[in-house]
Amino acid sequence: MPRQRPERAAAPASSAATTPCRVVVCRDCCCGTPKITGVDHERQLARLAEEVPVRVADCLDVCEHANVIVVQPSAAARAAGARPVWLGLVNDADATEDIVTWVREGGPGVAPCPDILDLYAFTPPRRQG
């Protein structure tokens, strides 16, 4: 008698909750240091990490926009054509909350970018290789 494989639960349908977008937070150059005054950098990072997957980058080479946060689309949204959104001068708690809300709703390619975050969006220069 052939051996049967155990049944596995079906994988959940892809959604913002199962394949979330992520954020990359620039730190340890200009971003996240006392050079940017009036910002609780640790609280900003902790608040983002409470809600979304966060990766900390040493330097994204756009110090003139410090503090920089890049919102990366989920894999499904990326496959559908969504691209990362670079946000600069994210130096207040309200902007951090707007990012958290947007990411919770699905982020790039899933939920529209809140109009207020358009004020922070910028196009990074191409990296020289």
C-alpha positions as CSV (number, residue, x, y, z in Angstrom):
1,M,0.0,0.0,0.0
2,P,1.5,3.4,-1.0
3,R,2.4,5.7,1.9
4,Q,0.1,8.7,2.1
5,R,1.4,12.1,2.9
6,P,-0.1,13.8,5.9
7,E,-2.6,16.5,5.0
8,R,-1.4,20.0,5.4
9,A,-3.5,23.0,6.1
10,A,-3.9,25.1,3.0
11,A,-1.8,28.2,2.9
12,P,-3.8,31.3,3.7
13,A,-4.6,33.5,0.7
14,S,-2.0,36.2,0.2
15,S,-3.0,39.4,1.9
16,A,-1.4,42.4,3.5
17,A,-1.6,40.6,6.8
18,T,0.2,37.4,5.6
19,T,2.8,39.0,3.3
20,P,3.2,42.5,4.6
21,C,5.2,45.2,3.2
22,R,8.3,46.2,5.1
23,V,10.2,49.4,6.1
24,V,13.8,50.1,5.9
25,V,15.0,52.7,8.4
26,C,18.2,54.5,7.9
27,R,20.3,54.9,11.0
28,D,23.9,55.6,12.2
29,C,25.0,58.2,9.7
30,C,22.9,61.4,9.9
31,C,19.6,59.6,10.4
32,G,19.0,58.5,13.9
33,T,21.7,60.6,15.4
34,P,21.8,63.9,17.4
35,K,22.5,65.7,14.2
36,I,18.8,65.5,13.7
37,T,17.5,67.3,16.7
38,G,14.1,67.2,18.4
39,V,13.4,63.6,17.3
40,D,13.2,60.6,19.7
41,H,15.0,58.3,17.2
42,E,14.7,55.2,19.5
43,R,10.9,55.7,19.9
44,Q,10.4,56.2,16.2
45,L,12.2,52.9,15.5
46,A,10.4,51.1,18.3
47,R,7.0,52.4,17.1
48,L,7.6,51.2,13.6
49,A,8.8,47.8,14.9
50,E,5.6,47.4,17.0
51,E,3.5,47.3,13.9
52,V,5.6,46.3,10.8
53,P,8.7,44.3,9.8
54,V,11.7,46.7,10.1
55,R,15.2,46.5,8.8
56,V,17.8,49.0,9.9
57,A,20.3,50.1,7.3
58,D,23.6,51.8,8.3
59,C,23.4,54.5,5.6
60,L,21.2,54.9,2.5
61,D,23.5,57.7,1.1
62,V,20.7,60.3,1.2
63,C,21.7,62.2,4.3
64,E,20.3,65.4,3.1
65,H,16.8,63.8,3.6
66,A,17.5,62.5,7.2
67,N,15.5,60.8,8.7
68,V,14.9,58.4,5.8
69,I,12.4,55.5,5.8
70,V,11.8,53.4,2.7
71,V,8.4,51.6,2.5
72,Q,8.9,48.4,0.5
73,P,5.9,46.7,-1.1
74,S,4.9,43.2,-0.3
75,A,6.2,40.5,-2.6
76,A,2.7,40.2,-4.3
77,A,2.5,44.0,-4.7
78,R,6.0,44.1,-6.1
79,A,5.2,41.3,-8.6
80,A,2.2,43.4,-9.7
81,G,4.5,46.4,-10.3
82,A,4.6,48.4,-7.0
83,R,7.9,50.0,-6.2
84,P,9.5,51.1,-2.9
85,V,8.5,54.6,-1.7
86,W,11.3,56.7,-0.2
87,L,10.3,59.1,2.5
88,G,12.6,61.8,3.8
89,L,12.6,64.3,6.6
90,V,10.5,61.9,8.7
91,N,11.2,63.8,11.9
92,D,7.9,63.9,13.8
93,A,5.7,61.4,15.5
94,D,2.7,62.2,13.3
95,A,4.6,61.2,10.1
96,T,5.7,58.0,11.8
97,E,2.0,57.2,12.6
98,D,1.0,58.0,9.0
99,I,3.6,55.5,7.8
100,V,2.4,52.8,10.3
101,T,-1.2,53.3,9.3
102,W,-0.4,53.1,5.6
103,V,1.7,49.9,6.0
104,R,-1.0,48.3,8.2
105,E,-3.4,49.0,5.3
106,G,-1.0,47.2,2.8
107,G,1.4,49.9,1.7
108,P,2.7,50.5,-1.8
109,G,0.6,48.8,-4.5
110,V,-2.2,47.8,-2.1
111,A,-3.3,51.0,-0.3
112,P,-3.0,54.5,-1.7
113,C,-0.2,56.6,-0.2
114,P,-1.8,59.1,2.2
115,D,-1.6,62.6,0.7
116,I,0.3,63.9,3.7
117,L,3.1,61.4,3.0
118,D,3.5,62.8,-0.5
119,L,5.2,65.8,1.2
120,Y,7.9,63.4,2.4
121,A,8.3,61.3,-0.7
122,F,11.4,61.8,-2.8
123,T,13.3,59.9,-5.6
124,P,16.7,58.7,-4.5
125,P,19.6,59.3,-6.8
126,R,20.8,56.2,-8.7
127,R,23.7,54.5,-7.1
128,Q,27.0,54.6,-8.8
129,G,28.4,51.1,-9.2
